[in-house]
Amino acid sequence: MAQASALRDCTTVAGTDVLQWRRQQLALGGTAADLDWLLDLAAGLRWASLQRLLLDPTRTVALEQSLEVLSELWERHLHGNVPLQHLVGLCPWRDVLLESSPAALIPRQETELLVDLAMSQFKATPPARWADLGTGSGAIAVALARAWPTAPGHGVDLSSDALQLAERNLERCAPHHNCSLHLGSWWSPLKSWWGSLDLVVSNPPYIPSAVVDGLEAVVRDHEPHLALLGGADGLDAIRTVVDGALMGLSPGGWLLLEHHHDQSAQVTQLLRDAGLVEVRAAADLEGTLRFALACKPAASS
């Protein structure tokens, strides 16, 4: 885990000192939302407790990190563009607290909707077998394993470091899971189960190569490019996943993809060209078409 989780000696601090420290840190830069997130995840000062403190500064609070350590973390975030999730070693996602590290992308809020879309396809009965291609931190695999603890699942990633992170997250957040992890490229490690996967979900690399230099420094300099870059047009990995769908999915099985904000038309066309049916696009919370869904025909014509 990251520095903030190394030592957690509880320290009682005057509320006035915490609020003065908060004002001083915000004067250096950054946003109140990010600083309050740091207080919550690194120091154990929950948002509700902070609100009570703002109303009554005479209170005392117990912090799991000293203000000096928190200052160092905030400085590294501001001046080194280090993600707060890496500094704290944790990332809230859906209803769990995932371990976060530079081994994999930090789970994004929009990807929570990809899980919701997957679950909406299997409201009555869980999939007989599911897979998460490019599992990274294991966020999607954790969510699916928690939803369907008895359904066999598979997480695949090309990075052994990412798989180790995913394994730790599964053990922490879904201790009764039935998900196995596989090192390799996309469909290849799952050859033994080709044709029997009722659900395959993937949030693959989809950033066009020419765009990487324009990404925010917190992403560009600290998140793995292996999980970001999708080739010249951003669709290399998506093409590979789509091309293997008829082979890997069971009859009637579903493929769900996350993609870049401007790739919806291209991705849905790739799905149609691959012979998949019931192709549709879905939007994120801001109304941007960011997901694509399709299924393998239930029976050959």
Residue pairs with C-beta under 8 A, 6 or more apart in sequence:
1 89
1 90
1 99
2 86
2 87
2 88
2 89
2 100
2 101
3 69
3 72
3 73
3 87
3 89
4 41
4 42
4 65
4 69
4 73
4 87
4 88
4 89
5 42
5 88
5 89
5 90
7 65
7 69
8 44
8 64
8 65
9 64
9 66
10 44
10 62
10 63
10 64
11 62
11 63
11 64
11 65
11 66
12 60
12 61
12 62
12 63
13 60
13 61
13 62
13 63
13 67
14 60
15 53
15 56
15 57
15 58
15 59
15 60
15 61
16 57
16 58
17 67
18 45
18 53
18 61
18 63
18 67
19 53
19 54
19 57
21 67
21 70
21 71
22 35
22 39
25 35
25 70
25 71
25 74
26 32
26 35
28 74
28 75
28 78
29 78
30 74
30 77
30 78
34 77
34 84
35 74
36 47
36 50
37 84
38 70
38 73
38 74
38 77
38 84
38 87
38 88
39 45
39 50
39 70
40 46
40 47
40 50
41 84
41 88
41 90
41 92
42 64
42 65
42 69
42 70
42 73
42 87
42 88
43 63
43 64
43 65
43 70
44 62
44 63
44 64
44 65
45 53
45 61
45 63
49 61
52 59
53 59
53 61
63 70
73 84
73 87
73 88
76 82
76 87
77 83
77 84
77 87
81 216
81 217
81 218
81 221
81 222
82 218
82 222
83 100
83 106
83 218
83 222
83 223
85 91
85 100
85 106
86 100
86 101
86 102
86 106
86 222
88 100
89 99
89 100
89 101
90 97
90 98
90 99
90 100
91 97
91 98
91 99
91 100
91 106
91 107
91 137
92 98
93 107
93 112
93 139
94 112
94 115
94 139
94 143
95 146
96 142
96 143
96 146
96 173
97 173
98 107
98 137
98 138
98 139
98 142
98 169
98 172
98 173
99 137
99 165
99 168
99 169
99 172
100 106
100 107
100 137
101 137
101 161
101 165
102 222
102 223
102 224
103 137
103 159
103 161
103 162
103 164
103 165
103 224
104 136
104 137
104 157
104 159
104 161
104 162
104 165
104 166
104 224
104 227
105 136
105 137
105 223
105 224
105 227
105 228
106 137
106 223
107 136
107 137
107 139
109 285
110 258
110 284
110 285
110 290
111 139
111 140
111 203
111 258
112 143
113 282
113 284
113 285
113 290
113 291
114 140
114 201
114 203
114 256
114 258
114 291
115 140
115 143
115 144
115 147
115 201
117 256
117 282
117 291
117 293
118 130
118 144
118 199
118 201
118 254
118 256
119 147
121 199
121 254
121 256
121 293
122 148
122 198
122 199
126 147
126 148
126 150
126 151
127 148
127 151
127 197
127 198
127 199
127 253
128 151
128 152
128 196
128 198
128 250
129 151
129 152
129 153
129 154
129 193
129 196
129 197
129 198
129 199
129 250
130 144
130 148
130 151
130 152
130 153
130 154
130 197
130 198
130 199
130 200
130 201
131 153
131 154
131 155
131 156
131 190
131 193
131 197
131 199
131 200
131 201
131 248
132 138
132 140
132 141
132 144
132 153
132 154
132 155
132 156
132 200
132 201
132 202
133 156
133 186
133 187
133 200
133 201
133 202
133 204
133 241
134 156
134 157
134 158
134 186
134 202
134 203
134 204
134 205
134 227
134 237
135 141
135 155
135 156
135 157
135 162
135 163
135 166
135 181
136 157
136 159
136 162
136 165
136 166
136 203
136 227
137 162
137 165
137 166
137 169
138 155
138 165
138 166
138 167
138 169
138 170
138 181
139 169
140 201
140 203
141 153
141 155
141 166
141 170
141 177
141 179
141 181
142 169
142 170
142 173
142 174
142 177
144 151
144 153
144 179
144 199
144 201
145 153
145 170
145 174
145 177
145 178
145 179
146 173
146 174
146 177
149 174
149 176
149 177
149 178
150 178
151 178
152 178
152 179
152 180
153 177
153 178
153 179
153 180
154 179
154 180
154 181
154 182
154 189
154 190
154 193
154 197
155 163
155 166
155 170
155 179
155 180
155 181
155 182
156 181
156 182
156 183
156 184
156 185
156 186
156 187
156 189
156 190
157 163
157 166
157 181
157 182
157 183
158 183
158 184
158 185
158 226
159 224
159 226
159 227
160 183
162 224
162 227
163 181
163 182
163 183
166 181
167 181
170 177
170 179
170 181
182 189
182 190
183 189
185 240
186 202
186 237
186 240
186 241
186 244
187 194
187 240
187 241
187 244
187 247
187 248
190 197
190 248
193 248
194 247
194 248
195 247
195 248
195 249
195 250
196 250
197 248
197 249
197 250
197 253
198 249
198 250
198 252
198 253
198 254
199 253
199 254
199 256
200 241
200 245
200 248
200 249
200 253
200 254
200 255
200 256
201 255
201 256
201 257
202 241
202 255
202 256
202 257
202 258
203 257
203 258
204 230
204 237
204 238
204 241
204 257
204 258
205 226
205 227
205 228
205 229
205 230
205 234
205 236
205 237
206 230
206 234
206 235
206 237
206 238
206 258
206 259
206 260
206 263
207 215
207 228
207 229
207 230
207 234
207 260
208 229
208 230
208 231
208 232
208 233
208 234
208 260
209 229
209 230
209 231
209 232
209 234
210 232
211 234
212 220
212 225
212 228
212 229
213 220
215 228
219 228
230 236
230 237
230 238
230 260
231 237
233 266
234 259
234 260
234 263
235 263
235 266
235 267
235 270
238 257
238 259
238 263
238 267
238 270
239 270
241 255
241 257
242 255
242 257
242 267
242 270
242 271
242 274
242 276
243 274
245 255
245 271
245 274
245 276
245 294
245 296
246 274
246 275
246 276
246 296
249 255
249 295
249 296
250 296
251 296
251 297
251 298
251 299
252 295
252 296
252 297
252 298
253 295
253 296
254 293
254 294
254 295
255 271
255 276
255 293
255 294
255 295
255 296
256 291
256 292
256 293
257 267
257 291
257 292
257 293
258 290
258 291
259 267
259 290
259 291
259 292
260 290
261 288
261 289
261 290
264 281
264 289
264 290
264 292
267 281
267 292
268 279
268 280
268 281
268 292
268 294
271 279
271 292
271 294
272 279
272 294
275 296
275 297
276 294
276 295
276 296
276 297
277 294
277 295
277 296
277 297
278 293
278 294
278 295
279 292
279 293
279 294
280 292
280 293
280 294
281 289
281 291
281 292
281 293
282 289
282 290
282 291
282 292
282 293
283 289
283 290
283 291
284 290
284 291
